[in-house]
Amino acid sequence: MKRTIIFVCVALLLAGLAGCTDNSKKTRIKPVSDNDVQESADVTNVVYTKYGIPLPIDLFKYLVAEDVQYNTDLLVPLENMDKYTKETKQAMALGVYSADIAYCSLYKRQQEVMGYFNCAFKLADKLDISEGFNFRYVERMENNVNSADSLSNIAAESYWKACNYLNDNEKNNILPFVIYGGWVESQYLCVASNDLKSTREQIMNQQEGLLRLIKYLYDVMIESSAFYYNYDIKHIIMDLNNVKKVYDKVAGGSIDAQTYSEICKRIKTMRSELIDPNKN
């Protein structure tokens, strides 16, 4: 079934998530070759230039820079992929697994990257996305399994291909859910990985990005005529506004332990509900 175009591309991870409201001015993404070693943040998209939503991968770079230990137990189990049946839940899961790919790639965990990419590939198939997460990219992943940099670049390129495909084929109603899944997973992996003082500063710096994400979702609702999606987007906005209310308590740009703990608690609750196949 074809859906009415509401917005445009998103950007997530490994790269990020992407989107845009003006279909007459689509931004094409330059593919990344297997031999190119470039930051995924260099690959930009309209949602990030228009709304300034931060790329989740930047948080993971912080974890690596701070020598925070890789923790596979924090990732969503691979077997969860088959449990998501609702379309919007599958789209959010695609965002989550894309964030997990980014996390694994920066820690140079090639086998884990392959596992999570295969999950993203299967979810993309369920969502009828024929570009990006397809057999061609699976083969490229398999051929470059011993090169962490190549895997990262291939995963980034595949995600942007998928976003452009959604934008061009009237399927961008699901993109806000991909963005949300990636945002929640990246925040969760950061706060659940450690309790460093510097992490509090990193989370404090996410406030502006949160506000921009909320604005983006409001704009999606205003532009959309797909009311069955708007119901779920409205619920997401309510969750994000609950996090915003905690941020609003912060004064002077510094965050105390109690406020930080409350933000972490809300993020962990959102993530728990997001990955639960039984939660809509």
NUVEXSE-738884 format. One record per residue (C-alpha): x, y, z; residue in one letter. Coordinates in steps of 0.05 Angstrom, whole numbers, padded with zeros to 5 digits, always signed. Each point is the difference from the previous one (the first is absolute). Layout:
<pts>
XYZA/...
</pts>
This chain:
<pts>
+00000+00000+00000M/+00028+00068-00019K/+00001+00052+00054R/-00007+00075-00004T/+00066+00037+00002I/+00004+00037+00066I/+00070+00023+00007F/+00064-00021-00027V/+00063-00033+00018C/+00029-00013+00067V/+00068-00016+00021A/+00024-00048+00051L/+00058-00033+00018L/+00058-00030-00016L/-00011+00057-00028A/-00063+00027+00025G/-00071+00009-00021L/-00028+00045-00053A/-00060+00037-00026G/-00030+00062-00033C/-00066+00032-00015T/+00014+00028-00069D/-00002-00056-00051N/+00017+00049-00056S/+00070+00010+00029K/+00024-00069+00017K/+00072-00009+00023T/+00035-00059-00031R/+00052-00036+00041I/+00068-00014-00028K/+00016-00074+00008P/+00061-00019+00041V/+00048-00049-00034S/+00028-00059+00038D/+00069+00030-00001N/-00019+00069+00024D/+00013+00013+00074V/-00044+00058+00017Q/-00042+00022+00059E/-00073-00021-00008S/-00017+00069+00026A/+00028+00028-00065D/-00059-00031-00036V/-00055+00052+00010T/-00074+00001-00015N/-00055+00052+00000V/-00028-00016+00069V/+00067+00012+00031Y/+00013+00064-00038T/-00070+00027+00011K/-00014-00022+00071Y/+00071-00010+00025G/-00017-00066+00033I/+00066-00029+00026P/+00026-00066-00028L/-00002-00056+00052P/+00068-00025-00023I/+00032+00061+00033D/-00019-00027+00068L/+00033-00066-00016F/+00063+00036-00021K/+00000+00032+00069Y/-00004-00069+00033L/+00060-00025-00040V/+00040+00063+00014A/-00014-00008+00075E/+00022-00073-00003D/-00068-00023+00024V/-00002-00076-00006Q/-00041-00032-00055Y/-00060-00037+00030N/-00037-00048-00044T/-00051-00012+00054D/-00028+00070-00012L/-00019-00015-00072L/-00069-00024-00022V/+00000-00076-00008P/+00004-00021-00073L/-00058-00048+00008E/-00047+00058+00018N/-00003+00019-00073M/-00051-00055-00017D/-00045+00022+00057K/-00017+00069-00029Y/-00063-00005-00043T/-00030+00069+00000K/+00028+00044-00056E/+00017+00060+00045T/+00032-00048+00050K/+00043-00029-00056Q/+00021+00069-00022A/+00021+00018+00071M/+00037-00065+00005A/+00036+00017-00065L/+00023+00064+00033G/+00022-00038+00062V/+00039-00053-00038Y/+00032+00054-00043S/+00025+00034+00063A/+00026-00067+00025D/+00037-00008-00066I/+00033+00067+00011A/+00019-00018+00071Y/+00031-00066-00020C/+00037+00029-00060S/+00034+00054+00041L/+00023-00053+00049Y/+00024-00041-00060K/-00044-00060+00016R/-00006-00027-00071Q/-00041-00062+00015Q/-00050+00039+00040E/-00005+00051-00056V/-00018-00056-00048M/-00052-00029+00048G/-00035+00067+00010Y/+00004+00018-00073F/-00035-00065-00018N/-00056+00019+00049C/-00006+00068-00033A/-00001-00035-00068F/-00059-00044+00022K/-00038+00058+00030L/+00011+00041-00063A/-00029-00057-00041D/-00062-00001+00045K/-00007+00075-00010L/+00007-00009-00075D/+00065+00040-00006I/+00036-00026-00061S/+00061+00046+00004E/+00056+00002+00051G/-00015-00060+00043F/+00000-00052-00056N/+00038-00061-00024F/+00052+00043-00035R/+00020+00033+00065Y/-00002-00066+00038V/+00050-00027-00051E/+00044+00062+00007R/-00002-00009+00075M/+00021-00072-00005E/+00057+00017-00048N/+00026+00054+00047N/-00012-00035+00067V/+00074+00008+00020N/+00001+00075-00011S/-00035+00039+00055A/+00006+00066-00039D/-00031-00031-00063S/-00057-00030+00040L/-00015+00068+00032S/+00000+00035-00068N/-00043-00053-00033I/-00050+00002+00056A/-00003+00076-00004A/-00010-00002-00075E/-00054-00053+00004S/-00039+00041+00051Y/+00002+00063-00043W/-00021-00040-00061K/-00060-00026+00039A/-00019+00070+00023C/+00004+00027-00071N/-00042-00058-00025Y/-00054+00014+00053L/+00001+00073-00019N/-00009-00014-00074D/-00053-00054+00006N/-00054+00029+00045E/+00021-00041+00060K/+00027+00056+00044N/-00058-00006+00049N/+00041-00051+00038I/+00064+00041+00003L/-00017+00038+00064P/-00004-00067+00036F/+00069-00019-00025V/+00027+00066+00026I/-00032-00010+00067Y/+00027-00071+00007G/+00071+00023-00016G/-00003+00059+00047W/-00025-00040+00059V/+00050-00057-00011E/+00059+00048-00005S/-00020+00037+00063Q/-00010-00066+00036Y/+00067-00029-00020L/+00034+00062+00026C/-00033+00004+00068V/+00000-00075+00012A/+00073-00008-00017S/+00030+00041+00056N/-00011+00052+00054D/+00057+00047-00016L/-00006+00074+00016K/+00017+00014-00073S/-00060-00042-00021T/-00046+00048+00038R/+00029+00056-00041E/-00012-00039-00064Q/-00072-00013+00019I/-00009+00073+00019M/+00023+00018-00070N/-00057-00042-00029Q/-00053+00049+00024Q/+00001+00043-00063E/-00002-00061-00045G/-00060-00026+00039L/-00037+00065-00011L/+00014-00003-00075R/-00023-00072-00003L/-00066+00019+00034I/-00009+00057-00050K/+00013-00047-00058Y/-00053-00049+00025L/-00051+00056+00010Y/+00013+00022-00072D/-00010-00071-00024V/-00068-00002+00033M/-00021+00067-00030I/+00021-00022-00070E/-00030-00069+00005S/-00068-00026-00022S/+00016-00070+00025A/-00036+00004+00065F/+00014-00072+00019Y/+00074+00020+00003Y/-00014+00065+00037N/-00029-00037+00059Y/+00067-00035+00011D/+00040+00062-00014I/-00041+00038+00052K/+00017-00054+00052H/+00074+00007-00017I/-00003+00076+00008I/-00032-00009+00068M/+00058-00045+00022D/+00052+00050-00027L/-00035+00058+00035N/+00005-00039+00065N/+00075+00000-00009V/-00001+00073-00019K/-00036+00017+00066K/+00059-00029+00038V/+00049+00040-00043Y/-00040+00062+00016D/+00021-00007+00073K/+00072+00011-00018V/+00027+00069+00016A/+00066+00032-00020G/+00018-00054-00050G/+00022-00050+00052S/-00037-00062+00019I/-00002-00028+00071D/+00000-00073+00018A/-00074-00004+00016Q/-00022+00032-00065T/+00048-00043-00040Y/-00026-00062+00035S/-00072+00020-00018E/+00019+00010-00074I/+00034-00068-00001C/-00061-00032+00031K/-00047+00029-00052R/+00047-00020-00057I/+00005-00071+00026K/-00075-00005+00007T/-00011+00025-00072M/+00051-00049-00026R/-00031-00058+00039S/-00068+00014-00030E/+00029+00011-00069L/+00034-00068-00005I/-00057-00037+00033D/-00038-00036-00056P/-00063+00001+00041N/+00000+00076+00009K/-00032+00040-00056N/
</pts>
